[in-house]
Amino acid sequence: MTAAPTPRPYGDDPAQVYDVLTPPDGVTHRHHTVVVVHGGFWRASYDRAHAVPEAQAFADAGYDVALVEYRRAGMPGGGVPGTLDDVRAVVTAVAADEAVADRLVLVGHSAGGHLATWAAGQDWVTALPGATVVGVVSLAGVVDLRLADRLGLGDGAARAFVGDPDTRPDAWALADPVTTLPPRVPVRLVSGSADETVPTAVSESYLALARAAGAGEGGHPPVDLEVVDGADHMPLVEPEHPAFARVLAAVAALAPGD
């Protein structure tokens, strides 16, 4: 078990903070930092507290960890573009933090998978001073916003986050990860075959669109999808569940220890 997280601000809002966890004594350090972006359909009622066991599990596996918070829909400054601005700001802050390793893997679950994968498509993700983002792992991520909207996921969560697509088309273009394909860094998608909260079809759509845009070819970073048989939505972030071993393997593929 790791020590209690140490909160660090990256902005003036109480939600603009991240916690640092480091590997416990006796655990081999993997010289990478896992940036954990929690889910909750971008809603204010879900904060990073529920992701603490996941973050601790990554630290226990030898990674430095930054468990990030961000302004969410229903909060002052939350939604689009504010939440996206927070993602850039917190990744930049972690990149400059000398307390953690300078090779970053962004790991997001559900709405956090959307935010991490969105970052993978931004030019700034490959131009961070002091650190390198080596890849993204999306766990049941909402990585195709318009498909999520058509499927009605989270009782209209995408519209609550972005706004009406008819009146805010620019916001939808800005926020949807499929708008900026292929990604600038490798993306590994992990989804449970029994997930009805964010069905595997959402990850499959992003994968198909990314490969059609050239991902994995001509020097573009690859995009891959692993489907965990029988897994539902939450087991991917539950360290005691067998599915979490697949998550650790996905991270290790991007962040081999050295």
N, C-alpha and C positions, 0 to 999 in steps of 0.2 A: 504494500500500500504506500502511496506517495504522500508527501506532506500536503497540508491544505493549500489550495490555490492562492496565488498572490495576484490581486487585481491590479491592472495597469490601465490608466485612461489613455484614449487616443483622440478624445474630443471633449467638449464641454458638457454634453448631455450625459445624464447618469447611465444611459444605455450604451454609451460609446466607451466600452471597457473590454479588456480581455484578461483572462487568468493564465498564468504560467505554471505549468507542472513540469518537473524534471524526473528522470529515472531514479528509482531508489538505489541506495548503496548496494553494490554487489551485482547490479545488472549492467551488462555490456551496453555501452552507449552506441547508438546507430548513426549518430552524427547527421541526423535530419530532424526537422521540426514538423510535426503534424498540426496543421491549423484546422481545428474542428469548428464547423459551422452548423449550428443546430437547426432543426426543423420546427414544424408547427404551423405550416401554411401561412407563414409571414405574419401571423396574428400576434397582437400584443399580449394575449393571455399565455403564450408559450415562451418561456425564456430559457437561458442556457442551463438552468439548474438540472433539467432532466438529462442533460448530456454529460454530467460529471462522471458517471461510471464509465462511459465510453472513453472520455478523455483520460481517466486514470488507467484504463486498460492499455491505451497507447503508451503512456509513460512507463507502465510496468513492463511493456515489451521493449523498452530501450530508447524511446523517442522523447525528445523535448516536445512539449505540447503547448499550443496557444488555443484556449477555449474562448471563442469570441462571442461577444454580444453585439447587437445592432438595433437601430430603431426600426420598429415594425409597423405594419398597417394598424391604424387606430391610435398611434402615438404621435405627438408633435414631431414633424419632420420625417415620419415614416412613410413607406410606400415608394413610389417611383417619382423622382429620382433619388430621394434621400437614402433609402436602404442601400441602393447600389453605390452611392457615394460613400456610405459607411464601409462597405466591403472593400473598396479601393483603399480607404484610409486605414483600416485595421490591418490589411495585408502589408501595406507600406510601413506601418508602425512595427509590426512583427519582424519585417525584413531588416529594420534598423536596430532591433533589440539585441544587444550584445549578450544577453543572458541565454539566448537560444541559438541553436545551430542555424547556419545560413543557407541551408538547402531545405526548401519548403515543399510539403505536399498538402494541398488543400483537400480536406475530406468533409463533405457535406451530406446530410441526410434530409430527404424529402424537400422542403423548401430550401434548406441549406444546401442540398445537392444542386438545386437551381442556381443559387448564388455562387457556389464554387465553380460550376460549369460556365455560368455567365462570365466570371472572371477569366476563365481559360480562353475566351474569345476576344479579350481586350488587349490592345497593343501595349498598355502599361504593364501587363503581367510579365513581359519579357524584358522590362527596362527598369526593374527595381534597383535602387542603389543599395549595395551591400549584401544582396542575397539573390538566390535563384529559385524560382518556382519550377520544380522538376516534373510536376504533373498534378492532376486532379483525380480524385476518386469520388464518384457520385453514387450514393447509396439510396436507391429508390427515389432518385431525384426528379423533380418536376421540370424536366429539361426541354420540354416543348410546350410553351405556355398556351399557344392557341389550341393545341390538341387537348391540353388539360381543361381549357375553357369549354371546348365542345363536349367533353366527357362529363362536365359538371363536377370536377373533383373538388373535394373540400367545401361543398355547398357554395360554389361560386367564389372560391378563395382567390383565384387569379384576378378576377374583376375587382374584388375588394382591395387587392394589392396594387394593381396597375391602373384601374379605372375602366370606363366603358371603351371598348375598342373602336366604336364608331366616332366618338368624340376625342379620343386620345390615341390616334394611330401612331404618333411619334413615340409616345411612351411605350407602347407595345413593341415597336421596332427596337427601341433602346433596351428593353428588359428581356427580350426573348433570346435565349442562347442560340437558337437556330438561325438568327439573323447574321451572325458573325462567323460563319463556318468557312473554312475549316478552323479548328482551334489553334491557338499559338503554342500550346503545350499539350503533351499527351493526356488523354482522358480515358479513364477506366470506369465503365458503368457497371454497377452491380444491382441486381433486382431479384426479388423473390418471386417464384412462379405462382405463389398463392396470394400475392399482394393485390388486394382490391382497393386499397386507399390510393395508391399510385401504381396502376397496372404496368406490367412489363412493356406493354405497347408504347408507353411514353418514351422509355429508353430506346426501344427498337426504332422508333421514329427518328430520334436524334441520331442514332447510329447510321441509319440509312441516308439521312440528309447529309451527315458529315462525310460519309464515304463518297457520296455523289459529288460533293464539293472538293474532293481530292484528299481527304484525310488519309494519312498513311502512304501517300504517293508523292513523288516529285519534291521530296524534302519536307513535306507537311507532317506534323506529328500525328501519330495514330490515334484512333478511337476504337475501343474494344468493349464488348458486353459479356458479362458472365451472369447467367441466370442460376440462382440457387434453388434447387428443386425443393418444393414444399414450404419454402419460407414465406412468411407474411411480411407486413410492413416493418414492424418494430424489431424483430430478431436481428436485423443487420446492425443494430446499435446496442444490443444486449450482450455484454461480454460472456455471460454464462451460457448463451445459446450456441450450439454447434455452428450456426451460420456465421458467427463472428470470426471464426478461424479463416473463412474465405475473405473476409474484409481485411484481416491482418495480412493475408497473402497478397491481396491486391495492392495494399500500401507498400509492402516489402518489394514488390516487383518494380515499383517506381523509386524506392529508397533502399537499395541494398546496403547493408551495414558494411563499414570499412574501418 
